[in-house]
Amino acid sequence: MAVFFDTVNLPSFRNAVVTIGTFDGVHKGHAIILKEVVRHAAEVEGESILITFEPHPRKLLFPDKPLKLITPLQQKLNLVLDTGIDHIVVMPFTQEFSNMSAKDYVENFLARQFKPSVIVIGYDHHFGHDRAGDISLLKQYEQSSGFKVYEIPAQLIDEAAVSSTQVRNALTEGRVADVAPMLGRPYSLYGKVISGAQLGRTISYPTANILPSDHEQLIPANGVYAVLVKWQGKEYKAMLNIGYRPTVSKDIQLHIEAHIFDFDKDIYGEHLDVLFVERLRDEQKFPSIDALKAQLDADKQNALAVLNR
């Protein structure tokens, strides 16, 4: 397995079976499509290859419409390789690349660089300048370029597209428990522990303040969550708050703070992986610190009840 970040030093792939897409989220719909690619590669005794793009094409094509990622690049690469794909080629999505004609895309990018045996593509996939290329254009090249085009069934493509939208909507609304079945795993956020105001220590709820490693990742809705925290290969039960801490400050900066149960190690500067299990409540402003502490006591019991299920 290998990941390439351009086409300059690509090896000669054996009977390459290629698919193309952003695959943000690598959810269950994506996994089914990728397994189809792996299956076709096995049939021709070839190598399966995903061509994806960085940054996400929508960032360049629609800069006025902000897009938050479900899976940052490194996480996406790991998840794709876990499906059995042999290689990933991450193409820099530049203005020059976006201006490539559909004809050049097929002849000089796909055919020349990858020499594919099979191209696995969805019925609604478009490529090249102004999205002029589609599956019918690829099929016109089958004989001259020596590859076969396999169309992913429309139902799988539609389900994958619906899933991506559903995942984004659910995360925006904080419905993380609904996201796990769509992804096939809990939604996760990876970040570095940074120093905070240390107010939690004064009420027996010290927190790890987490700075996401990718500022473009989608953060679930504000509120309190039952989560699992992975650190140095171990998993810990925790509760996490996303918000502005209205009871103790008038901060305009969003904070992501995890209180890890039965944990007393110094982890400043360390990286944590947070797995979201269930949303417990909205963020609230309490009339006093005592009222906040009482709610945190209740949150802990509720989080443990969720995590012990």
C-alpha positions, 0 to 999 in steps of 0.5 A: 500500500502506498500514498502518492501526492502527485503523478511525477513519480508514479510506479507502473501499476499492474492492471490498474483499476481506478476510481476517482472521488473526494470520499469525504467521510469514507462512510458506509456508502463510500466503503461499498464503492471502494470494495467494488474497486477492490473486487474488480482489481482481484478479477484482473489480478491488478492493483486498486487505486483511488484518485482523490483531491486536496484541497476539496474541489469545492473550496476552489470552485465555490470559495464563497460557500464554506465547506467543513470536512467530515474527515481531514486528509490523513484520517481519510487516507487511513480509512480508505486503505482500511477498505483494502484499496492498494494505493491512493493518489492525492492530486493537488486540485489547482486552478490549472488542473480544474481548467483541464478539458475533459478530453485532456483529462482522459487522454493525458491524465487518466490514460497516460499517467495510470494506464488503467485496465478498468475505470470504476465510476458513478453514473453522475461523475463529471470531470474536466473544465465546466464538468464537461466529461462524464461516463459516456465520454469515458466509454468512447475511449474504451477501445482506443485507450484499452480500458474498460469502464464499469458503472457503479450502480445508481443506487449505490451512488445515490445512497453515498451522496445522501449519506454525506448530506445526512452526516453533515446535517446530523453533526451540525445539529449535534446528533452524533448518535445518528452519525455512527451507523452511517459512518460505521464508526463514531465520529472522531475529532483529533487534536492537541491538548493546549493550556486553558484557564484551568477553571475546571480544576477549582470545581473538581472537573479539570478539562483537557482543552483540545485544539483540532489538528485540522481547522477545516474539520466540521465541529459538532453542534455546541453542547455536552457529549458523552465521548471516548478519548483515545490517548497512547493506545488506550481508551478512556471514558469522558464527557466533553463540552463544545461552546463558549463557557457562558457561566464563567466567561464572556469568551467569543472563542469556541472551546472544546474541553474534555473531562476524562474520568478517573484520569490524572496525567499531565497531557499538555502538548499531547494529541487525543482522538475524541470519539463522539457517542451521544449528545447529553444536553445544550450548553447552558448559562447557570446562575452560579458556580455551584449550580454549574457543578451540580449539573456537571455531577449530573452530566457525569452520571448521564455520560457514564450511563451512556458509555457503560451501555 
